[in-house]
Amino acid sequence: MLLAQTLGLNTCWVGLSYRKVKEAYHIEEGEKLTCMIALGYGESQGVSHKIKTMEQVSNATSNSPSWFRKGVEAALLAPTAINQQKFSFFLQDQEGTKALEEEANKLKSSIERREKLLSNENYVNKAPANIVEMDRKKLAEEKEKLSYLLEKLN
């Protein structure tokens, strides 16, 4: 898209609206349409579109790290469906990190207790099967959530 623009062609990334005009494209059996870009020579080199401000899509301030501000700026320049820019960015502060760490520690304790319970043959053999199954599902959910939290912390 950028190369075509530098060659003097006008470009437009097309979202879902192309589906309304069936004769605009032809797909063979086994093919899949994943992206559509209109190319051509327009009357002008295009016009800039209205973009949201950094404050509208993030919690960035003048004190935010430059890498964060530059990332938000780059996202604001990128094309989005109908230029809606339906995205937001949140830079987590130290308090947010602390809350995530506390949640991760609670999950670790819960996982440890549940694993100990489920390794107890007496419990597994005597408890109703649906309760044991519920504990197994909760254990899997807690492990998944912990994995997600640890990923966000690193």
C-alpha positions as a printed Julia matrix, in Angstrom:
154×3 Matrix{Float64}:
   0.0     0.0     0.0
   2.77    2.41    0.94
   4.85    1.44   -2.12
   1.88    2.08   -4.41
   1.4     5.5    -2.82
   5.07    6.37   -3.38
   4.65    5.37   -7.05
   1.91    7.98   -7.45
  -1.07    5.66   -7.08
  -3.86    6.36   -4.66
  -4.69    3.57   -2.24
  -7.51    2.77    0.1
  -7.71   -0.11    2.53
 -11.2    -1.55    2.17
 -13.04   -2.96    5.16
 -16.21   -5.02    5.09
 -18.02   -2.71    2.68
 -16.6    -4.53   -0.37
 -19.01   -7.41    0.31
 -21.93   -5.17   -0.68
 -20.76   -5.09   -4.32
 -20.5    -8.74   -5.41
 -19.35   -7.9    -8.94
 -16.32   -6.03   -7.56
 -14.4    -9.28   -7.07
 -14.34  -12.96   -8.0
 -13.15  -15.74   -5.7
 -12.34  -19.19   -7.04
 -13.13  -22.36   -5.1
 -10.51  -22.9    -2.41
  -9.51  -19.22   -2.34
 -10.14  -16.93    0.59
 -10.4   -13.15    0.51
  -8.53  -11.75    3.51
  -7.76   -8.19    2.49
  -8.84   -5.78   -0.2
  -6.97   -2.65   -1.22
  -8.23   -0.31   -3.91
  -5.51    1.12   -6.19
  -5.79    3.76   -8.88
  -5.01    7.25  -10.08
  -7.16    9.72   -8.22
  -7.83   13.38   -8.83
  -5.57   14.24   -5.89
  -3.11   12.47   -3.62
  -5.87   12.14   -1.07
  -6.81   14.11    1.99
  -5.83   13.57    5.56
  -8.45   12.04    7.77
  -9.56   13.2    11.17
  -7.73   11.36   13.92
  -8.39   11.18   17.62
  -6.03   12.78   20.1
  -3.6    10.85   22.24
  -5.69   11.8    25.29
  -8.82   10.27   23.7
  -7.22    6.85   23.21
  -4.73    6.58   26.08
  -3.76    7.69   29.54
  -0.48    9.13   28.22
   0.8    12.31   29.81
   3.9    14.42   29.27
   5.53   12.24   31.97
   4.81    8.97   30.12
   7.82    7.15   28.64
   8.62    8.23   25.09
   8.27    4.63   23.81
   4.66    4.61   25.01
   3.83    8.01   23.51
   5.46    7.08   20.18
   3.51    3.82   20.07
   0.21    5.63   20.6
   1.16    8.2    17.94
   1.95    5.41   15.45
  -1.38    3.7    16.15
  -3.22    6.97   15.55
  -1.67    7.23   12.09
  -2.5     3.64   11.09
  -5.62    2.92    9.03
  -8.64    1.54   10.84
 -12.07    0.46    9.64
 -13.99    3.57    8.58
 -11.31    5.58   10.44
 -13.11    4.87   13.7
  -9.95    4.21   15.69
 -11.74    1.93   18.14
  -8.72    1.17   20.29
  -7.23    2.36   23.54
  -3.91    2.03   25.34
  -3.33    2.05   29.06
   0.1     2.43   30.63
  -0.01    0.59   33.91
   1.63    2.33   36.83
   3.4     0.76   39.79
   0.13    0.52   41.76
  -1.45   -1.43   38.91
   1.53   -3.77   38.83
   1.25   -4.27   42.59
  -2.43   -5.21   42.24
  -1.58   -7.74   39.5
   1.15   -9.25   41.68
  -1.27   -9.59   44.61
  -3.85  -11.28   42.36
  -1.17  -13.64   41.01
  -0.13  -14.57   44.56
  -3.75  -15.3    45.52
  -4.11  -17.52   42.48
  -0.88  -19.36   43.28
  -2.17  -20.12   46.79
  -5.54  -21.26   45.48
  -3.9   -23.47   42.83
  -1.64  -25.02   45.46
  -4.62  -25.78   47.76
  -6.71  -27.19   44.89
  -3.85  -29.37   43.59
  -3.31  -30.73   47.1
  -7.03  -31.47   47.41
  -7.2   -33.21   44.03
  -4.1   -35.28   44.79
  -5.87  -36.67   47.88
  -7.25  -40.06   46.76
  -9.67  -40.14   49.7
 -11.29  -36.87   48.54
 -11.39  -37.86   44.86
 -12.94  -41.28   45.64
 -15.51  -40.12   48.23
 -16.61  -36.69   46.99
 -19.46  -36.49   44.45
 -18.06  -36.77   40.91
 -19.56  -33.45   39.83
 -17.8   -31.64   42.71
 -14.44  -33.21   41.83
 -14.97  -32.29   38.17
 -15.84  -28.72   39.17
 -12.58  -28.52   41.19
 -10.63  -29.77   38.16
 -12.24  -27.15   35.93
 -11.58  -24.38   38.45
  -7.97  -25.51   38.72
  -7.56  -25.31   34.95
  -9.2   -21.86   34.89
  -6.99  -20.59   37.7
  -3.86  -21.87   35.96
  -4.9   -20.15   32.73
  -5.62  -16.88   34.54
  -2.3   -17.08   36.42
  -0.45  -17.67   33.16
  -2.14  -14.6    31.67
  -1.28  -12.44   34.71
   2.35  -13.59   34.76
   2.61  -12.8    31.05
   1.28   -9.27   31.68
   3.74   -8.78   34.53
   6.73   -9.79   32.42
